[in-house]
């Protein structure tokens, strides 16, 4: 730990050690995580003036990544956004206790 703090350990840029497919996967994971987080904010009722612009620009960026599963992933994310409420978790309380009345 002392070597790391003192700067004696060489830091590594992980993005230089990955191939193009791995870079695409990392970008897809990053954008997907951001979109899922935005969905959670939407489910909680958060909204602001630029919400739609940010959402659709991010979805478009994800859709442009050339990986075989991206089309299905984007379709699923768009469907979740359109639905406006998330599916109940099978691991939590009863289904009827997971619904937010404000989103019905």
N, C-alpha and C positions, 0 to 999 in steps of 0.2 A: 504494500500500500504506500509506503514511503517513497518507493521508486516512482510510482504513478503520480503522486502529489508533486514530487520534485521535478518531474518532467523527464526523468531518465529513461522511462519506458516509451518506446516508439508507439504512437497512436496509429491506428489503421483506418483507412477509408474503405468501408465494406462495399461500397458501391463500385469501386474499381475492380474488385475481385469477383464480380458476378457476370454471367453472360447475359445476352439480350433477353432471353426468355425469363430469366430470373428478375431482371429489371422490370419487365412487364408485369410479372406476378407481384412484385413489391408495390408497384404503382397501383395495380388493381386492388390490392389489399388495403392500401392507404386510402384510396378514394372510397372504397366500400365502407371502411370503418367510419369515415367522415359522414357518409350518407346515412348510415345506421344511427349515428349520433344525432344527426339532424332530424331523423324520424322520431327519435325519443323526445327531442325538444318540441316537435310538432305535437306529439301525443300529449305533452304536458301543457299545451296551449301557447307556447312561445311563438311569437310572430313579430316580424318587423318589415319595414318598407322594402328592403332588398331581398327578402326571403326567397321568392320565386326565382329571381335571377341567379342567385347563388346555387339554389337547388338544381335548376335545369342546366346551368353551365357545368356543374360537377358531374351530373348524369351524362352529359354529352362527352366530357373528357373521358369518363369510364368507358363509354360506348366505342370510343375510337381506339381503344387498346386491342391489338390483334392477338386474341387468345381464343381458343375454341369454345369456351364456356361463357364468354362475356355477354353474348346476345341473350342467353337465358337469364343470367344474373341481372342484367339491366331491366329485362321484362318483369322480373320478380320485384325489383326495387320500385319500379314505376307503379306496379299493382299495389304495393304496400302504401305508397304515397297517396294514390287515388282512394284507397279504402279509408284512410284517415284514422284508423285505430289498429292496434296490434292484436295479433292472435293471442289467446290466453296460453300461459305456460302449463304444460302437463306436470311440471315439477313444483308448482306453487299451490296456492289455495284453490278451492273449488272455482270452476269457470265463472260462475255468476258473481263471485266476490272479486274477480280481477278486472271487471269492466268499469271504466270510468264513466259515470252517467253523463258527463259533459260531452262525451264523444259518441254518444248513441244517436 
